[in-house]
């Protein structure tokens, strides 16, 4: 099915290149037919041969521009399209004025197709004609390539921008097709309609009954509008075809000769040559007939759309998490949601394509055969080929720089920095998106120098980095939060994260739970780097470690106000009362704290260091936190407290717990970690613990110990 879907997209792109170039040839020939008839070289050719020649020449020009790397700026292309839209709207306005002058019964003509529904006695034939008529409209709707290309230029989340763009496209297509078709039917005489069927806008322009000078100007503007609209479409479709051929070659479905890159960069020579040659072949075989190409193009659109709908229906059953967008008109029955709207769209498109095939339409049958043939050939080519993923350009904006500043990333101070590394461990990103409120969010991944940089080409991104950020962008779409994406080379992850936080003046850093370090150890390492860094004294940073269980631990890096308990405040107040009695009322609470800390600092730097550390250890008592978690049976928190702690440290903490609490902690620990901690206990402590544990726990504990440590 994947091969057929790829073949459908490839066929649709090739037919669009041929159709757009053939239309340009038709408009050019219709404009200059009089002069071509007087030139001896072109006078020997028929009109259709001239159109075919012009279309092939245009494909060659597009191929030459791509080979030379002469790319037009996207802004220039957008301006050209908008100019074309304005010219076509101007033509429609002139046509509407001409209709009003002639007194044409607009309402009767508009309702004529609906009033004639009951004339045909055969319902089946009427239904086939109805769906076939819809199939003929599919080329006007297009394959969605322009919308997909525009979506890549939007900053995530893209959903709102894509909705607005799609609405504008629908409105434009409706105005262009409906109004221009109506003007063609009304203004162009029936006996001349076949002559202008391939260039309806030129037909309308020739029958506006305007003064000769104005009419000639309108005809020239119509030609310009056609080229401004169709040439960018043909060029974009040719580029899409080249990229698709290159990816298929990289995956082994097509010969590897299509993959080498051109010396000028950008497109690849083999795939570009193949794409241009295939487009010329399709143009030559079809005779550049617009009606033939448009019907084949409609079938290709229908096939690609049907396969996309089938994939979406399949994903709705396999991915049940909330999605940022659903096709409207869904029917909910209990817990099950039936996609009525999506099914109706697929049914209409499928029946339309089937109607064209049942009516024996040769272009439709040819397009369907081409899709099947390409799909089978790609399936055969992929057998035995390497399983490789084609390298593709990132569909989002990435900033890769060792020197990051606010001006480069364009974020406000006090932003939220999220460090990501693994594409399947992004729970902390979700937590940051939900907690960020109105703060900017920056997502950064650290490229380790000497390790990750080998996979990168220059300052570009690696396939792993692009896949990682594709998962990030999917989450931002789901939660509707814009983010900035950043790649920073650094010696290690901790140095890189702190460097970015300092440059961007971040207020918070979100990280995921490490598989090798405890949350306290992560905070300690980041805190040491933060303390060593040069920074404004007013800048503060809060670290949030998001655990796999969903619990978060927050740490303030560097100098920050401590979190004091009511007991701590009561202790400060009691000391202050004693100081007031001896010194006087001029003593304040903060002076008592400063005096105590000054004395502690002198002890830590003098001969009383060990005594001061003993006091700190006695006050800290990490065993109290473990005992509190055991007491309230908060086992998820208990697992987080013992996770990634060194066996020697954990054994020292366990000795401060009661025997029952020790047993519970040992049952929480994985067997290998429990065995490692057990080895650091004294003989007496080991014997006491073994007597309190169940027999099966003892057997598991001993089986995971080293043989030399099993003898008591």
C-alpha positions in Angstrom: 0.0 0.0 0.0 2.9 2.4 0.8 4.3 1.8 -2.7 1.0 2.5 -4.4 0.6 5.7 -2.3 4.1 6.8 -3.3 3.3 6.0 -7.0 0.1 8.0 -6.8 1.9 11.1 -5.4 4.7 10.7 -8.0 2.1 10.4 -10.8 0.2 13.4 -9.6 3.3 15.6 -9.5 4.5 14.5 -13.0 1.1 15.1 -14.5 0.9 18.6 -12.8 4.2 19.5 -14.5 3.0 18.4 -17.9 -0.5 20.0 -17.4 0.9 23.4 -16.3 3.4 23.6 -19.1 0.8 22.4 -21.7 -1.6 25.2 -20.4 1.2 27.7 -20.8 1.8 26.5 -24.3 -1.9 26.7 -25.1 -2.2 30.3 -23.9 1.0 31.3 -25.8 -0.2 29.7 -29.0 -3.7 31.2 -28.7 -2.2 34.6 -28.2 0.3 34.5 -31.0 -1.5 32.2 -33.5 -1.6 35.0 -36.2 2.1 35.7 -36.1 3.0 32.0 -36.0 0.9 31.4 -39.1 2.9 33.9 -41.0 6.3 32.5 -39.9 7.5 29.8 -42.3 9.0 27.5 -39.5 5.9 27.5 -37.3 3.4 27.6 -40.2 4.3 24.0 -41.1 3.2 22.7 -37.6 -0.3 22.2 -36.3 -1.6 24.1 -33.3 -1.3 21.0 -31.1 2.2 20.4 -32.3 3.1 24.0 -31.4 1.6 23.5 -28.0 3.6 20.3 -27.4 6.8 22.0 -28.5 6.2 25.0 -26.3 5.4 22.8 -23.3 8.6 20.7 -23.8 10.7 23.9 -24.2 9.2 25.3 -20.9 10.1 22.1 -19.1 13.6 22.4 -20.4 13.9 25.9 -19.2 12.7 24.9 -15.7 15.2 22.0 -15.8 18.0 24.4 -16.8 17.2 26.8 -14.0 17.3 24.0 -11.4 20.6 22.6 -12.8 22.2 26.1 -12.6 20.8 26.7 -9.1 18.9 29.8 -10.1 16.2 29.8 -7.5 13.7 32.7 -7.3 13.0 34.1 -3.8 9.8 32.8 -2.3 8.7 36.4 -1.8 9.0 37.1 -5.6 7.0 33.9 -6.4 4.3 35.0 -3.9 4.1 38.4 -5.4 3.8 36.9 -8.9 0.9 34.7 -7.8 -0.9 37.6 -6.2 -0.5 39.7 -9.3 -2.0 36.8 -11.3 -4.9 36.6 -8.9 -5.6 40.3 -9.2 -5.5 40.1 -13.0 -8.0 37.2 -13.1 -10.3 39.0 -10.7 -10.1 42.0 -13.0 -11.1 39.8 -15.9 -14.1 38.5 -14.0 -15.2 42.0 -13.2 -15.0 43.0 -16.9 -17.0 39.8 -17.7 -19.7 40.6 -15.1 -20.1 44.1 -16.6 -20.4 42.6 -20.1 -23.2 40.3 -18.9 -25.1 43.1 -17.3 -24.9 45.2 -20.5 -26.2 42.3 -22.6 -29.1 41.6 -20.2 -28.3 37.9 -19.9 -30.8 36.0 -17.6 -28.2 35.0 -15.0 -30.6 33.2 -12.6 -32.1 31.0 -15.3 -28.7 29.9 -16.7 -27.4 29.2 -13.2 -30.4 27.0 -12.3 -30.5 25.2 -15.7 -28.3 22.2 -14.7 -30.5 21.5 -11.6 -33.8 21.9 -13.6 -32.6 19.2 -16.0 -31.9 16.5 -13.5 -35.3 14.7 -14.0 -34.9 14.5 -17.8 -32.7 11.4 -17.9 -34.8 8.3 -17.2 -31.7 6.1 -16.3 -30.7 6.8 -12.7 -27.5 4.8 -13.0 -26.4 6.7 -16.0 -27.3 10.0 -14.3 -25.4 9.0 -11.2 -22.3 8.1 -13.3 -22.4 11.4 -15.1 -22.8 13.3 -11.8 -19.8 11.6 -10.2 -17.8 11.9 -13.5 -18.6 15.6 -13.4 -17.2 15.9 -9.9 -14.1 14.0 -11.1 -13.6 16.6 -13.8 -13.5 19.3 -11.0 -10.7 17.6 -9.0 -7.9 19.2 -11.1 -9.2 22.6 -10.0 -9.0 21.5 -6.4 -5.5 20.2 -6.8 -3.5 17.7 -4.7 -2.8 20.0 -1.8 0.8 20.5 -2.7 0.7 24.3 -2.3 -0.9 24.0 1.1 1.6 21.5 2.3 4.5 23.6 1.0 3.1 26.7 2.7 2.6 24.9 6.0 6.4 24.2 6.1 7.0 28.0 6.2 4.8 28.6 9.1 6.2 28.7 12.7 4.7 26.0 14.9 2.0 25.6 15.9 0.9 25.7 12.3 -2.8 24.7 12.6 -4.4 28.1 12.8 -2.2 29.4 9.9 -3.0 26.3 7.8 -6.7 26.8 8.4 -6.6 30.4 7.3 -4.5 29.5 4.2 -6.8 26.7 3.3 -9.8 29.0 3.6 -8.2 31.5 1.2 -7.4 28.7 -1.2 -10.9 27.4 -1.2 -12.4 30.9 -1.7 -9.9 31.6 -4.6 -10.6 28.3 -6.3 -14.3 28.8 -6.0 -14.2 32.3 -7.5 -11.9 31.3 -10.2 -13.6 28.1 -11.3 -17.3 29.0 -10.8 -17.3 32.6 -12.0 -14.9 32.1 -14.9 -16.8 28.9 -16.1 -20.1 30.8 -15.9 -18.6 33.7 -17.9 -17.2 31.3 -20.5 -20.6 29.6 -21.0 -22.5 33.0 -21.2 -20.0 35.1 -23.3 -18.4 32.6 -25.7 -20.7 31.4 -28.5 -21.5 27.7 -28.5 -20.0 27.2 -32.0 -16.7 28.7 -30.8 -16.6 27.1 -27.3 -14.5 24.0 -28.5 -11.8 26.4 -29.8 -11.4 28.0 -26.4 -12.0 25.0 -24.2 -8.3 24.6 -23.3 -7.9 28.4 -22.7 -11.2 29.6 -21.2 -9.8 32.8 -19.8 -8.5 33.9 -23.2 -11.9 33.0 -24.7 -13.6 35.2 -22.2 -11.2 38.0 -22.9 -11.8 37.9 -26.6 -15.6 38.2 -26.2 -15.9 41.1 -23.7 -17.1 43.6 -26.4 -14.6 46.3 -25.2 -12.9 48.9 -27.3 -10.1 47.3 -29.4 -7.2 48.9 -27.4 -8.7 47.9 -24.1 -9.6 44.4 -25.3 -6.0 43.9 -26.6 -4.6 45.0 -23.2 -6.9 42.6 -21.4 -5.8 39.7 -23.7 -2.1 40.5 -22.9 -2.9 40.6 -19.2 -4.6 37.3 -19.4 -1.5 35.7 -20.9 0.7 37.3 -18.2 -1.7 36.0 -15.5 -1.6 32.5 -16.9 2.2 32.4 -16.9 2.5 34.0 -13.5 0.2 31.4 -12.1 1.2 28.3 -14.0 5.0 28.6 -14.2 5.6 28.6 -10.4 3.2 25.6 -10.1 5.2 23.7 -12.7 8.5 24.5 -11.1 7.3 23.5 -7.7 5.9 20.2 -9.0 9.2 19.5 -10.8 11.1 20.1 -7.6 8.7 17.8 -5.7 9.2 15.1 -8.3 13.0 15.4 -8.1 13.0 15.2 -4.3 10.6 12.2 -4.3 12.8 10.4 -6.8 15.9 11.1 -4.7 14.3 9.8 -1.6 13.1 6.6 -3.4 16.6 6.1 -4.7 18.0 6.5 -1.1 15.6 3.9 0.1 16.5 1.4 -2.6 13.3 1.5 -4.5 15.0 3.2 -7.5 18.5 3.0 -8.9 21.2 4.6 -6.8 22.4 6.7 -9.8 19.5 9.1 -9.0 21.0 10.1 -5.7 24.3 12.0 -6.4 24.1 15.7 -5.7 24.7 18.4 -8.3 28.0 20.4 -8.0 26.0 23.6 -7.5 24.2 22.1 -4.6 20.4 21.9 -4.1 18.9 19.4 -6.6 20.6 16.1 -7.6 21.6 15.6 -11.2 20.2 12.1 -11.6 16.9 12.7 -10.0 16.4 16.1 -11.7 17.2 14.7 -15.1 14.8 11.8 -14.6 12.0 14.1 -13.4 12.4 16.4 -16.4 12.6 13.5 -18.8 9.5 11.9 -17.4 7.6 15.1 -17.6 8.6 15.6 -21.2 7.6 12.0 -22.0 4.2 12.5 -20.4 3.7 15.7 -22.4 4.8 14.1 -25.7 2.6 10.9 -25.2 -0.4 13.0 -24.3 0.1 15.4 -27.2 0.0 18.2 -24.6 -3.8 17.9 -24.8 -5.1 19.8 -21.8 -8.4 17.8 -21.6 -6.4 14.5 -21.7 -3.9 15.6 -19.0 -6.5 17.2 -16.7 -8.6 14.0 -16.6 -5.5 11.9 -15.9 -4.4 14.4 -13.3 -7.9 14.1 -11.6 -7.5 10.4 -11.2 -4.0 10.8 -9.7 -5.5 13.3 -7.2 -8.3 11.0 -6.4 -5.9 8.0 -5.8 -3.6 10.0 -3.6 -6.5 11.5 -1.6 -8.1 8.1 -1.1 -4.9 6.6 0.2 -4.4 9.6 2.6 -7.9 9.2 3.9 -7.3 5.4 4.4 -4.1 6.2 6.3 -5.9 8.8 8.5 -8.7 6.3 9.3 -6.1 3.7 10.2 -4.2 6.1 12.5 -7.4 7.1 14.3 -7.7 3.5 15.4 -4.1 3.0 16.4 -3.4 6.5 17.9 -6.1 7.3 20.4 -4.4 10.2 22.1 -6.0 13.7 21.6 -5.3 15.2 18.2 -5.1 19.0 17.4 -7.6 18.7 14.5 -10.4 16.4 13.4 -12.3 16.5 10.1 -15.8 17.9 11.0 -18.9 15.8 11.3 -17.9 13.0 13.6 -20.6 10.8 15.2 -19.9 9.6 18.7 -21.4 6.3 19.9 -20.3 5.7 23.4 -16.5 5.8 23.5 -16.3 5.2 19.8 -16.1 8.1 17.3 -17.2 7.5 13.8 -15.5 9.8 11.2 -18.6 10.5 9.1 -17.2 13.6 7.4 -14.0 11.9 6.4 -15.8 8.8 5.2 -18.2 10.9 3.1 -15.3 12.8 1.4 -13.6 9.5 0.7 -16.7 7.9 -0.7 -17.5 10.9 -3.1 -13.9 10.9 -4.4 -13.8 7.2 -4.8 -17.1 7.0 -6.6 -16.0 9.8 -8.9 -12.8 8.1 -9.9 -14.7 4.8 -10.3 -17.3 6.5 -12.5 -14.6 7.8 -14.9 -13.1 4.3 -15.1 -16.5 2.7 -15.7 -17.3 5.2 -18.5 -14.1 4.0 -20.2 -12.3 7.3 -20.1 -8.9 6.6 -21.7 -6.8 9.2 -19.7 -8.3 8.0 -16.4 -7.5 4.4 -17.3 -3.9 5.4 -18.4 -3.3 7.3 -15.1 -4.6 4.4 -13.0 -2.4 2.0 -15.0 0.6 4.2 -14.5 0.1 4.3 -10.7 -0.2 0.6 -10.5 2.8 0.0 -12.7 5.0 2.4 -10.7 3.8 0.9 -7.4 4.6 -2.7 -8.5 8.1 -1.6 -9.9 8.9 0.2 -6.6 7.8 -2.8 -4.6 10.1 -5.1 -6.6 13.0 -2.6 -6.3 12.7 -2.4 -2.6 13.0 -6.2 -2.1 16.5 -7.0 -0.8 17.5 -3.3 -0.6 18.9 -1.7 2.5 16.5 -0.3 5.0 17.5 3.3 5.0 15.7 6.5 5.7 16.2 9.2 3.1 17.8 12.3 4.3 15.4 15.2 3.9 15.3 18.8 4.7 13.8 19.8 8.0 10.2 21.1 7.6 10.8 23.7 10.4 13.2 26.4 11.2 16.3 25.3 13.2 19.0 27.5 14.6 22.4 25.8 14.9 25.0 28.0 16.5 27.6 27.7 19.3 27.1 31.4 20.2 23.4 32.0 21.0 21.9 35.4 21.9 18.5 36.9 22.4 18.7 38.6 19.0 19.3 35.3 17.1 16.6 33.3 18.8 14.1 36.2 19.2 12.7 35.4 22.6 11.8 37.5 25.6 13.8 37.3 28.8 12.5 35.0 31.6 11.6 32.4 29.1 11.3 28.6 29.6 14.2 26.5 28.3 13.4 22.8 27.6 16.4 20.5 27.1 15.5 17.4 24.9 17.6 14.5 23.8 15.4 11.4 23.2 12.4 11.6 20.8 10.4 9.2 23.0 11.1 11.0 26.3 9.3 14.3 26.0 7.0 14.3 29.0 8.9 17.2 30.5 8.2 19.2 27.3 4.5 18.6 27.8 4.8 19.8 31.4 6.7 22.9 30.3 4.1 23.7 27.6 1.3 23.4 30.1 3.0 25.5 32.8 4.6 28.2 30.7 1.6 30.6 30.7 2.6 33.6 28.7 6.4 32.8 28.7 8.3 32.0 25.5 9.4 28.4 25.2 12.7 27.4 23.7 13.5 23.8 22.9 17.2 23.0 22.7 19.1 19.8 22.0 22.8 19.7 22.7 25.1 18.4 20.0 28.0 16.7 21.7 31.3 17.7 20.2 33.3 14.7 18.9 30.2 12.5 19.1 27.1 13.9 17.5 28.9 16.4 15.2 30.3 13.5 13.1 26.8 12.9 11.8 26.2 16.5 10.9 27.3 18.1 7.7 28.7 21.5 8.6 26.2 23.5 10.6 23.2 21.5 9.3 21.0 19.2 11.3 21.4 15.4 11.5 18.5 13.0 10.7 18.3 12.1 14.4 17.9 15.8 15.3 15.3 16.3 12.6 13.3 13.3 13.8 13.6 14.6 17.4 12.3 18.0 16.5 9.5 16.5 14.3 8.2 14.9 17.5 8.6 18.2 19.3 6.6 20.1 16.7 3.9 17.4 16.8 3.5 18.1 20.5 3.4 21.9 20.0 0.7 21.5 17.4 -1.4 19.4 19.9 -1.1 21.9 22.7 -1.2 25.0 20.5 2.0 26.6 21.9 4.7 28.2 19.7 8.3 27.2 20.4 11.8 28.1 19.2 14.0 25.2 18.1 17.7 25.3 18.8 20.7 23.1 18.3 23.8 24.0 20.3 27.2 22.2 20.1 28.9 21.7 23.5 31.4 19.5 25.3 28.7 18.0 27.5 24.9 18.4 28.0 25.2 20.3 31.3 27.6 23.0 30.0 25.4 23.5 26.9 22.2 23.9 28.8 23.6 26.4 31.3 25.3 28.3 28.4 22.0 28.7 26.6 20.1 29.6 29.8 22.6 32.4 30.5 22.6 33.8 26.9 18.8 33.7 26.7 18.2 34.9 30.3 15.9 31.9 30.9 14.0 31.8 34.2 13.3 28.0 34.2 14.9 24.9 32.7 12.9 21.7 32.2 14.8 18.4 31.9 13.7 14.8 31.9 14.6 12.2 34.4 18.0 10.7 33.7 18.5 7.0 33.4 21.9 7.2 35.2 21.7 10.2 37.6 19.3 11.0 40.4 17.4 14.3 40.3 19.6 15.6 43.1 22.7 14.7 41.2 21.4 16.4 38.1 20.7 19.6 40.1 24.1 19.4 41.7 26.0 19.2 38.4 24.0 22.0 36.8 24.3 24.1 40.0 28.1 23.7 40.0 28.3 24.9 36.4 25.9 27.8 37.1 28.0 28.9 40.1 31.2 28.9 38.0 29.6 30.9 35.2 29.9 34.7 34.9 26.4 36.2 35.1 24.5 39.2 36.5 23.9 38.8 40.2 20.2 39.4 39.6 19.8 36.5 37.2 18.2 33.4 38.8 17.4 30.0 37.3 15.0 27.4 38.5 15.5 23.7 37.5 12.5 21.4 37.1 13.2 17.7 36.8 10.2 15.9 35.3 10.1 12.3 36.5 8.7 9.4 34.5 6.0 8.9 37.2 4.7 12.4 36.5 6.1 14.0 39.7 8.3 17.0 39.4 11.2 18.2 41.6 12.2 21.9 41.5 15.6 23.2 42.4 16.8 26.8 42.5 20.3 27.1 41.1 22.8 29.4 42.6 22.1 31.9 45.3 18.3 32.0 46.1 16.0 32.5 49.1 15.8 29.2 51.0 12.5 27.4 51.5 12.0 27.7 55.3 9.6 25.6 57.2 7.6 26.9 60.2 10.1 25.0 62.4 13.0 26.9 60.8 11.3 30.3 61.4 10.6 29.4 65.0 14.2 28.4 65.5 15.4 31.8 64.1 13.0 33.6 66.3 14.1 31.8 69.4 17.7 32.6 68.7 16.8 36.2 68.1 15.1 36.4 71.4 18.2 35.2 73.2 20.3 37.7 71.2 18.0 40.6 72.1 18.3 39.8 75.8 22.1 39.9 75.6 22.8 42.5 72.9 19.8 44.8 72.8 16.6 45.5 70.7 18.7 46.8 67.7 19.3 43.2 66.6 17.2 41.9 63.7 16.3 38.4 62.5 18.4 38.6 59.4 21.5 39.6 61.4 21.0 36.5 63.6 21.0 34.4 60.4 24.0 36.1 59.0 26.0 35.7 62.3 25.1 32.0 62.3 26.1 31.5 58.7 29.4 33.4 59.2 30.3 31.2 62.1 29.4 28.1 60.0 31.6 29.3 57.1 34.6 29.8 59.5 34.2 26.3 60.8 34.0 24.8 57.4 37.2 26.5 56.4 39.0 25.8 59.7 40.0 23.0 61.9 36.4 22.4 63.0 35.3 21.3 59.5 34.3 17.8 60.4 32.3 18.9 63.4 30.4 21.4 61.2 29.8 18.7 58.5 28.5 16.3 61.2 26.0 18.9 62.3 24.8 19.4 58.7 24.5 15.7 58.1 22.5 15.3 61.3 20.1 18.1 60.3 19.8 17.0 56.7 18.8 13.4 57.5 17.8 12.2 54.0 16.4 9.1 55.8 13.6 11.2 57.1 12.3 11.8 53.6 12.4 8.1 52.8 10.6 7.3 56.1 7.9 9.9 55.4 7.3 8.3 51.9 7.1 4.8 53.5 4.8 6.1 56.2 2.2 7.5 53.8 2.7 4.5 51.4 3.7 6.9 48.5 5.6 4.3 46.6 5.9 6.3 43.4 7.7 9.0 45.4 9.8 6.3 47.2 10.9 4.9 43.8 11.9 8.4 42.7 13.9 9.0 45.9 16.0 5.8 45.6 16.4 6.0 41.8 20.0 6.3 40.5 21.5 6.8 43.9 24.8 5.2 44.5 24.6 1.9 46.5 27.0 3.1 49.2 25.0 6.3 49.8 21.7 4.5 49.8 23.1 1.8 52.3 24.2 4.6 54.6 20.7 6.1 54.5 18.9 2.8 55.0 20.8 2.2 58.3 19.0 5.2 59.7 15.5 3.6 59.0 13.6 1.2 61.1 13.7 -2.5 60.2 10.2 -2.5 58.7 11.0 0.5 56.6 14.2 -1.1 55.4 12.3 -4.2 54.2 9.8 -2.0 52.2 12.7 -0.1 50.5 14.4 -3.3 49.6 11.3 -4.7 48.0 10.9 -1.4 46.0 14.4 -1.6 44.6 15.2 -3.6 41.5 16.9 -6.9 42.3 20.3 -6.0 41.1 20.3 -2.6 42.8 19.0 -4.2 46.0 21.9 -6.7 45.9 24.4 -3.9 45.3 23.1 -2.0 48.3 23.0 -5.1 50.5 26.7 -5.6 50.0 27.5 -2.3 51.7 25.7 -3.3 54.9 27.6 -4.7 57.8 27.3 -8.4 58.6 25.1 -7.8 61.5 22.8 -5.5 59.5 22.6 -8.1 56.7 21.6 -10.9 59.0 18.9 -8.7 60.7 17.5 -7.7 57.4 17.4 -11.3 56.0 15.5 -12.5 59.1 12.9 -9.8 58.5 12.4 -10.5 54.8 10.3 -13.2 53.3 12.0 -16.3 52.0 11.4 -15.6 48.3 12.9 -12.1 48.8 16.0 -13.5 50.4 16.5 -16.0 47.6 16.2 -13.3 44.9 18.6 -11.1 46.9 21.2 -13.7 47.2 20.9 -14.8 43.6 21.8 -11.3 42.4 24.8 -11.0 44.7 28.4 -11.8 43.7 29.5 -15.3 44.8 32.1 -14.0 47.2 29.6 -11.9 49.0 27.0 -14.6 49.7 29.0 -16.2 52.6 28.0 -14.8 55.9 
